[in-house]
Amino acid sequence: MSYFEALVLAIVQGLTEFLPISSSAHLILVPRFLGWTDQGLAFDVAVHLGSLLAVCLYFRVEILAVVRAWLGSLLTRGAPNAEARFGWFIIVATIPVGLVGLALHDAIDAYLRSPLVIAASTAVFGVLLWLADRNRGSLNEHQLTLTMALLIGCAQAVALIPGTSRSGITITAGLWLGLSRDAAARFSFLLAIPVIALAALLETRNLLAAAEPVAWDVIVLGALASAVAAYLCIRWFLQLIARISMRPFMLYRLALAGLIVAVFAAG
């Protein structure tokens, strides 16, 4: 992989990890469209760790408050405060994707990474995102209930299908359940932390088992570029989301689905 390819793919991953347009779809499709070889498992681990670093840096104050409160709730018998409950909700919402991922990871890789599957999920879940946005509520993320967190977590498990978009479907579920755009996006981004960390650990285990040679210069470049792109994307998206609807993202997803069908059906 050249430095240029690494830079392009890292920026694509960093941007699409948190926009509701599916990072997995773009990482599968960009090399295919451009005729590049597969980027390899080591690079995938690196760019995901870059995205993880970005979201942790952006939400460092909130994360520290939640972690402190959650740890405190383990040591006391009193009712947990809002931050501690929020920490428990993130854990609960992570369980479904962890269970489904462990059970179906190989089957998903084998049967659900085709261009037509990606096109269908890109289009369908783009429309659902737009419909959910039209029916959104005004709750903030600290007004979540345990049931709401679990439902968002179940929706997140569906994002294992390439093209669905983890951020897209969790934002969709949050909007349907009455969250505001900002609250749905913030909970989605914070929920990404354990999911990306677990995925990176799984990929690292597979990488060690495969014993692939590692081009460390490309790996470091990919991780840094992904981190910068993801940080800027989070900042931009949270500023923009209060002023625009999800319609542009739906239109982009429909256009991307059409392009996928046109290119790969013709081929």
C-alpha positions in Angstrom: 0.0 0.0 0.0 1.4 3.4 -0.9 1.4 6.4 1.4 -1.3 8.1 -0.8 -3.6 5.1 -0.6 -3.1 4.9 3.2 -3.9 8.6 3.6 -7.0 8.4 1.5 -8.4 5.3 3.2 -7.6 6.7 6.7 -9.4 10.0 6.0 -12.3 8.1 4.5 -12.5 5.9 7.6 -12.1 8.8 10.0 -14.9 10.8 8.4 -17.4 8.0 7.8 -17.0 6.3 11.2 -19.1 9.0 12.8 -21.2 10.3 9.9 -24.3 8.3 9.3 -23.1 6.9 6.0 -21.3 3.7 6.9 -17.5 3.4 7.3 -17.4 -0.3 6.5 -19.2 0.2 3.2 -16.7 3.0 2.2 -13.7 0.9 3.2 -14.9 -2.0 1.2 -16.0 0.1 -1.8 -13.2 2.7 -2.2 -10.5 0.1 -2.9 -12.8 -1.7 -5.3 -13.7 1.5 -7.2 -10.1 2.6 -7.5 -8.7 -0.9 -8.2 -6.5 -0.9 -5.1 -5.5 -4.1 -3.3 -7.1 -4.9 0.1 -5.6 -2.7 2.8 -5.1 -5.6 5.2 -6.0 -6.3 8.7 -3.2 -4.3 10.3 -4.3 -1.2 8.6 -7.9 -1.7 9.6 -6.8 -2.0 13.3 -4.7 1.1 13.0 -7.4 3.4 11.5 -10.0 2.1 14.0 -7.6 2.9 16.9 -7.2 6.4 15.4 -11.0 6.9 15.4 -11.1 5.6 19.0 -8.4 8.1 20.1 -10.4 10.9 18.4 -13.7 10.3 20.1 -12.0 9.8 23.5 -10.2 13.1 23.1 -13.3 15.0 22.1 -15.5 13.7 24.9 -12.7 13.4 27.5 -14.5 15.6 30.1 -17.7 13.6 29.8 -15.9 10.3 29.8 -14.0 11.1 32.9 -17.2 12.2 34.7 -19.0 9.0 33.7 -16.2 6.7 34.6 -15.7 8.3 38.0 -19.4 8.1 38.8 -19.7 4.6 37.5 -16.8 3.3 39.6 -18.3 5.2 42.6 -21.6 3.4 42.0 -19.8 0.1 42.4 -18.4 1.0 45.8 -21.6 2.5 47.3 -25.0 1.1 48.0 -26.9 4.3 47.2 -28.8 4.9 44.0 -26.4 5.8 41.1 -26.4 9.4 39.9 -27.1 10.6 36.3 -23.5 10.0 35.2 -23.3 6.6 36.7 -26.6 5.5 35.1 -25.3 6.8 31.8 -22.3 4.6 32.2 -24.5 1.6 32.9 -26.6 2.4 29.9 -23.6 2.4 27.6 -22.6 -1.0 28.9 -26.1 -2.4 28.4 -26.3 -1.0 24.9 -23.0 -2.6 24.0 -24.0 -6.1 25.0 -26.2 -6.9 21.9 -23.6 -6.0 19.3 -20.9 -8.0 21.3 -23.0 -11.1 21.4 -24.2 -10.9 17.8 -20.7 -10.1 16.6 -19.1 -13.1 18.3 -21.9 -15.4 17.1 -22.2 -14.2 13.5 -18.9 -12.5 12.6 -17.7 -15.2 10.2 -21.1 -15.6 8.6 -21.4 -11.8 8.0 -17.9 -11.7 6.4 -18.8 -14.7 4.2 -22.3 -13.7 3.0 -23.1 -10.0 3.7 -20.1 -8.1 2.2 -21.4 -8.2 -1.4 -21.9 -4.9 -3.3 -25.7 -5.5 -3.6 -26.1 -6.1 0.1 -24.2 -2.9 0.8 -26.4 -1.0 -1.7 -29.6 -2.3 -0.2 -28.7 -1.6 3.4 -27.2 1.8 2.4 -30.5 2.8 0.8 -33.0 1.3 3.3 -31.3 2.6 6.4 -30.8 6.0 4.9 -34.6 6.3 4.4 -35.2 5.1 7.9 -32.8 7.7 9.2 -34.7 10.5 7.5 -38.1 9.2 8.7 -36.8 9.0 12.2 -35.5 12.6 12.0 -39.0 13.8 11.0 -40.4 12.2 14.2 -37.6 13.1 16.6 -38.3 14.3 20.1 -36.5 16.7 22.5 -35.0 14.5 25.2 -31.3 14.8 26.0 -29.0 11.8 26.4 -29.3 11.9 30.2 -33.0 11.3 30.0 -32.5 7.9 28.5 -34.1 4.9 30.2 -32.7 1.4 30.5 -35.2 0.1 28.0 -34.3 2.9 25.5 -30.5 2.1 25.9 -31.2 -1.6 25.3 -33.2 -0.9 22.2 -30.5 1.4 20.8 -28.0 -1.3 21.5 -30.1 -3.9 19.6 -30.3 -1.5 16.7 -26.5 -1.2 16.9 -26.1 -4.9 16.4 -27.8 -4.6 13.0 -25.0 -2.3 11.9 -22.8 -5.4 11.6 -24.4 -5.7 8.2 -22.1 -3.6 5.9 -23.7 -0.5 4.6 -26.0 0.0 7.6 -23.8 2.5 9.5 -23.3 2.1 13.2 -23.7 5.8 13.9 -26.6 6.0 11.4 -28.7 3.2 12.9 -28.0 4.3 16.6 -28.9 7.9 15.7 -32.0 6.5 13.9 -33.0 4.5 17.0 -32.4 7.4 19.3 -34.5 9.8 17.2 -37.4 7.2 17.0 -37.3 6.9 20.8 -37.6 10.7 21.4 -34.1 12.0 21.6 -33.1 15.3 20.0 -30.6 15.2 17.1 -27.8 16.4 19.3 -28.6 13.9 22.0 -28.9 11.0 19.6 -25.6 11.9 18.0 -23.8 12.3 21.3 -25.0 9.0 22.7 -24.1 7.3 19.4 -20.6 8.7 19.5 -20.0 7.8 23.2 -21.4 4.3 22.4 -18.8 4.0 19.7 -16.0 3.9 22.3 -16.5 0.3 23.7 -17.6 -1.0 20.3 -14.5 0.3 18.5 -12.3 -0.9 21.4 -13.8 -4.4 21.3 -13.6 -4.6 17.5 -10.0 -3.5 17.6 -9.1 -6.1 20.2 -10.8 -8.8 18.1 -9.0 -7.7 14.9 -5.7 -7.5 16.9 -6.1 -11.1 18.0 -6.8 -12.2 14.4 -3.8 -10.1 13.3 -1.5 -11.8 15.8 -2.7 -15.2 14.7 -2.1 -14.4 11.1 1.4 -13.1 11.7 1.2 -10.7 8.8 4.2 -8.5 8.1 3.5 -5.0 9.3 4.6 -1.8 7.4 4.8 0.4 10.5 5.3 3.7 8.5 2.0 3.1 6.7 0.3 2.0 9.9 1.3 5.1 11.9 0.3 7.4 9.0 -3.1 5.7 8.8 -3.8 5.9 12.6 -2.8 9.6 12.8 -4.8 10.6 9.7 -7.8 8.7 10.9 -7.6 10.3 14.3 -7.4 13.9 12.9 -10.2 13.3 10.3 -12.5 11.7 13.0 -11.9 14.5 15.5 -12.8 17.2 13.0 -15.8 15.2 11.8 -17.2 14.8 15.3 -16.8 18.5 16.0 -18.3 19.6 12.6 -21.2 17.1 12.8 -22.3 18.2 16.3 -22.2 21.8 15.3 -24.1 21.2 12.0 -26.7 18.8 13.3 -28.7 21.5 15.1 -29.1 23.5 11.9 -29.8 20.8 9.2 -32.0 17.7 9.0 -30.9 14.2 8.1 -32.2 14.6 4.5 -28.7 15.4 3.0 -27.3 12.1 4.4 -30.3 10.2 3.1 -29.9 11.6 -0.4 -26.1 10.8 -0.3 -26.9 7.2 0.8 -29.5 6.8 -2.0 -27.0 8.2 -4.6 -24.3 5.9 -3.3 -26.6 2.9 -3.4 -27.5 3.7 -7.0 -23.8 4.1 -7.9 -23.0 0.8 -6.3 -25.7 -1.0 -8.3 -24.8 0.7 -11.5 -21.0 0.0 -11.3 -21.2 -3.6 -10.0 -24.2 -4.7 -11.8 -22.6 -3.6 -15.1 -19.4 -5.4 -14.1 
